[in-house]
Amino acid sequence: MYQATTRQIIVTVKPAYLEEQSDPEAGRWVFAYQVEIENAGEEAVQLQSRFWQITDAAGHVEEVTGPGVVGEQPVILPGDSFSYTSGCPLPTPSGIMRGRYFMRSAAGETFAVEIPAFSLDLPCGARTLN
């Protein structure tokens, strides 16, 4: 489990390897990641967009941006949280992801929230620093 806090917004990520969707012989390893975004602040926030930086074990970097997450731009009230699960295919058996969510406060202020860097690794594989 990986966690980061920005302005009382807590982002927790739990990655997992999806063996049944992977095909190592074809150079395809698939990982899922479950994200929980908790609002420990006193003001509602809305997730507007996301930015991901995905680095595989060969050092190739891919950047992904877009509105919301999994087709939603959730409003997260104080004391509430929003969770979702997504996935990432890699051409190597390990990698690392990091990023930011861009939020809007109830007062209209836009700010970035850190997504903690997290490792994508095979459960039995050697850990590779990316």
Solvent accessible surface area in square Angstrom, and as a share of the most:
residue,aa,sasa,rsa
1,M,154,0.69
2,Y,74,0.28
3,Q,110,0.49
4,A,14,0.11
5,T,84,0.49
6,T,35,0.20
7,R,125,0.46
8,Q,102,0.45
9,I,3,0.01
10,I,37,0.19
11,V,0,0.00
12,T,12,0.07
13,V,0,0.00
14,K,102,0.43
15,P,39,0.25
16,A,55,0.42
17,Y,42,0.16
18,L,38,0.19
19,E,128,0.58
20,E,138,0.62
21,Q,104,0.46
22,S,18,0.11
23,D,65,0.34
24,P,71,0.45
25,E,174,0.78
26,A,75,0.58
27,G,31,0.29
28,R,113,0.41
29,W,33,0.12
30,V,8,0.05
31,F,1,0.00
32,A,14,0.11
33,Y,11,0.04
34,Q,85,0.38
35,V,0,0.00
36,E,69,0.31
37,I,0,0.00
38,E,66,0.29
39,N,1,0.01
40,A,50,0.39
41,G,12,0.12
42,E,168,0.76
43,E,69,0.31
44,A,23,0.18
45,V,8,0.05
46,Q,56,0.25
47,L,0,0.00
48,Q,38,0.17
49,S,33,0.21
50,R,57,0.21
51,F,31,0.13
52,W,8,0.03
53,Q,51,0.23
54,I,19,0.10
55,T,20,0.12
56,D,6,0.03
57,A,41,0.32
58,A,85,0.66
59,G,48,0.46
60,H,116,0.52
61,V,70,0.40
62,E,91,0.41
63,E,104,0.47
64,V,46,0.27
65,T,95,0.55
66,G,16,0.15
67,P,101,0.64
68,G,0,0.00
69,V,2,0.01
70,V,78,0.45
71,G,85,0.81
72,E,86,0.38
73,Q,81,0.36
74,P,17,0.11
75,V,89,0.51
76,I,3,0.02
77,L,96,0.48
78,P,57,0.36
79,G,66,0.64
80,D,72,0.37
81,S,54,0.35
82,F,33,0.14
83,S,60,0.39
84,Y,19,0.07
85,T,83,0.48
86,S,37,0.24
87,G,40,0.39
88,C,6,0.04
89,P,73,0.46
90,L,9,0.05
91,P,83,0.52
92,T,21,0.12
93,P,54,0.34
94,S,6,0.04
95,G,0,0.00
96,I,32,0.16
97,M,2,0.01
98,R,102,0.37
99,G,6,0.05
100,R,100,0.37
101,Y,0,0.00
102,F,63,0.26
103,M,0,0.00
104,R,108,0.39
105,S,6,0.04
106,A,77,0.60
107,A,89,0.69
108,G,46,0.45
109,E,86,0.39
110,T,78,0.45
111,F,22,0.09
112,A,41,0.32
113,V,0,0.00
114,E,91,0.41
115,I,2,0.01
116,P,9,0.06
117,A,39,0.30
118,F,1,0.00
119,S,32,0.20
120,L,0,0.00
121,D,18,0.09
122,L,45,0.23
123,P,103,0.65
124,C,135,0.81
125,G,29,0.28
126,A,94,0.73
127,R,170,0.62
128,T,61,0.36
129,L,178,0.89
130,N,66,0.34
